[in-house]
Amino acid sequence: MKIFKKSWVRWYMRLGHGAKGAFYGLIGLLAINDIIHDQPIVAGSEAVLADLDSWPLGSAVLGLLAFGLLGYVLWRLTQASIGPGHTEALSIRQVLQRCGYVASGITYLGIAQSAAKLALNLAVDFDDTIEDLASVLFEQDVGPWMLLGVGIGVVAVGCLYIYGAVSGGYINDFHRDLYRPVRRWAKVIGRVGITARGVGFVLIGAYLIKAAYLVDDESAGGLGNVFDELDEVFLGEYWLGAIALGFLAYAIYMIVAAFYRQFPTVDSSIGAKNG
């Protein structure tokens, strides 16, 4: 894989891993701060970007975040175009996996675009895209059924993340020059963090299913909507705290991966590692 021979490409992809980790860490920290101070939970990508925009050097931080996340977009699109697997004939699983990489890349591209706009003092629309999609779908007779299918698919993605975390299939390989106990604990922390991400996807999908059943677009939404909904349920703060701590674990794991992850060599496959 000639692209991995270029040191600047590997460097930029590592920066992307670190930027993604920092982003998830901020989501977790904001949620924990709101829980500690008994405030309405305001979390998710939009909340993080809005909070960064209020910092004294917020524009510079947002610009760095946008630049870094583009490195992760490059990694995802590289995965989609080159891997996974050695075989020339793609299986259904590999096609779906590549589609997932593209979807992930597009998601972080959107976040990077919003961060860049805020850094340049341009207007950003923070409307929930998923809620808007649900509203459009509900204008069609089959819209609720389509949203139900999307919700089931998102739940399935979350379950795959949880399974990948527990089985170790989604845990990255680290360079052997990383101190062995640190490497071992990084993988443990990674399992916790990826499980938290999986739970987040399951909850997003569950609320999509709820929205489809009630034909209520306000029940549909992304991670920010999930945090807001959980804040209203019994023992919701404990669920929120657990997920937020999981996101902090994921942030630590991704930052370690930024320095020590083993990227594929020319003769190896990108494989099924889904970090």
N, C-alpha and C positions, 0 to 999 in steps of 0.2 A: 504494500500500500504506500505509494510514493508520497502521498500527502503527509504521512507521519514522519518522513525523512526531514521535513522542513522544521527546524527548531522553533521558528516563530509561530508556526501553526500549533505545535504542542504547547508552547507558552501561552498562546491566546486561549486555547481550550482549557488549560489549567486555570487561567484567570476567570474564565466563564464558570467553572465549578465553584471557585471561591465566591464569585458574585452571587450565584444562586444560593449558596450556603448563607451568606450575609443577609440576603433577602428573606429567607425563611426564618433566620434568627430574629430579624426585626418583627416579623409577624408574630412570632412567639412572645417576644418581649412586650410588644404593645398589648397583647391579650392579657399577659400576666399583670402588667401595670394596671389595666382596667379592673381586673379581678381584685387586686390588692386594695385599690382605692374605691372599690364598690361603685364603679362607674359603668354606664352602658357599654357593652363590648363593641368596639369599633376596630375591626381587624380585616385582614385580606389585603390583596395587592393595592387596592385603591387607598386604603387607610395608610399603608406604609409610605406610598408615594406622597400623599398629602402631608404626612407628618414630616417627611424629609424636606419637603418644600418650605416648611416653616423654620427649619434650622438656619442659624446665621450664615453658614456656608452651604446651604441646601442645594443651590444650583450646581455647585461644583461636585457635591456628593452624588446628585442625581445624574450628572453627566458621566461620572465614573461608573455608576451602576449601569447606565445604559450601554456604555462601551463594554463593560465586563459581560453583561448578559448576552451581548451579540456573540461573544466567544462561545457561550454555551449553545446558542442557536447554531453556530458553525459546527459544533460537535454533534448535535442532533441531526442536522442535515447530512453530515458526513456518514453517520450511522445508517441513515435511510438510504443513501446512495451506494454504499459499499457493502455493508453487512446486513444481517448476520449470516453466518454459516459459510462453509466451504463449497457447497454444491452449487452448480450453475442453475439448476432448476429450482425455482422457489416454491416452497410449500405454502399452503394457506396460512399456516402459523407465521411463517417468515414475512409474508405479504402484510398480514395484520400488524406484525411487530414494526415493520417499516412505516406503515401508516401511522402507528402510534408515535414513532420518532418525529415524523413530519408534523403531527398535531402538537406535540410538545414544543417543537421548534417555533411553530407559529404562535403558540401561547406566549412564550418568552420574548418573541419578537414584538408582540403587542405591548408587553410590559416595558420593554426597552424603548419602544417608540413613545409611550406615555411619559416615561422618565425623561427622555430627551426633550420632549415638548415643554415639560415643566421647567427643565434646566434653561430653556431658551425663552421662558416666560410666555409661552404660547398657551392658548386655551386647550383644556383636556376635558373630554366628556367622560365622566365617571359613572355613567348609567350602567347598571348591571346588564351585560350582554346576554346572559342566560335568561334573565327575566324578560328582556326585550324579545328574544327568540321565542319564548313560551307565549308571549302576547301575540306574536305573528302567527304561530302555529294554531292558536285557539280560534283564529279567524277561519280556519278550514274545518270541515266536518271530521276529517281524520286526524286533526291536530292533536287531540288528547292521546290518541293511540300512538302517534309518532313520538310525542314527548315521553310516553310510557316506555317505548323502546329505547330511547336515549337514556332514560333513567336506569333501566335495567343494564344497559351497556356500561354506564359509569360505575354502577355497583360492581359489575364484573371486573372492571379495571381495578377498582379498590381491592377486591378480593385477591386479584393476582399480585398486587403489591404486597399485601399481607402474607400471602403464601411465599412470595419470593424472599421476603424478609426472614420468615421463620425457617425456610429451607436453606437460605444462604445464596439462592440463585441470583438475587439482585444485589449482592454485596460485591464491591469492587475488589480486585486483587491489588495489593500494595507492594511497592518495591521492598526487597529484602533488607535494604539498608535502613529501613525504619525499625527502630528498636522493637524486638518481638513482643514484649508486654504491651507497648503502645499500639502495635499493629493488631493485637488480639482485642484490646479494649475498643479500638476504633471500629472493628467489625461488630462488636456487641452494641456499641452506640448506634452504628448504622442500622442494625436490625430494629432498634427502638424507633429511630427516626423514620425509617421507611414504613414501618407499621403505622406510625402516626399519619403519614401521608395517605396510606391505604384507607385508614379509618375516615380521613377527610373526604376521600373520593366516595366511599360508601355512603356517607351522610349526604353529600351533594346529590348522589343518585337517588337516595331515599326521599329527599325533599322534592326532587323532580317527579318521582312516582306519586307522591302526595299531591303535587300540583296538578298532575294529569288526572288523578282521581277526583279532585275537587273542582277541576277546571278553574284554577285560581293561579294566575301568573305571579302573584306576589309571594307564593310559597316556593317558587323556583328561584334559583340564584346560585352564585358561586360560593367561595369559601367565606366571604364576609357575611352572606346571608345565613350560612350554616352556624357561624358563631353567634349571630344575632338571635337565631331561633333557639339555639341551645341555652342561651342566657335566660330564656323565659320558662324553661321546663324544670321539673323537680330535680334537684342535685345537678343542674346544668353547669354550675360553676366548677364542679369537680371534673366533669367531662371536659370542659373548656381548659381547665388547668392541665389535665393530663395530655390533651392534644398539643397545647402550647409548649409544654415541656418536651414533648416528642419532637416538635419542630426545632426547638433549641438543640436537641440531640442530633437531628438531621443536619443542622447548620454546622455543628462541630465536625460531623462525619464528612461533609462536603468540603470543608476547609482543609481537613487532613488529606482528602482525595486530591485537592488542588495541588498539593505539594508532592504526594507520594503515590498517586494512582498509576498503575501500569497501563499505558496506552498500547494498542495493538502494534506489533511489529509488521514488517513488510510481508512476512510469511504466515502471520496469524490472522485469525478472524476477529472481527469486532465482537462477535459473540453475543450472548444473551444478557450480559450485564446491563442493567437498565438504570444506572445511576444518573 
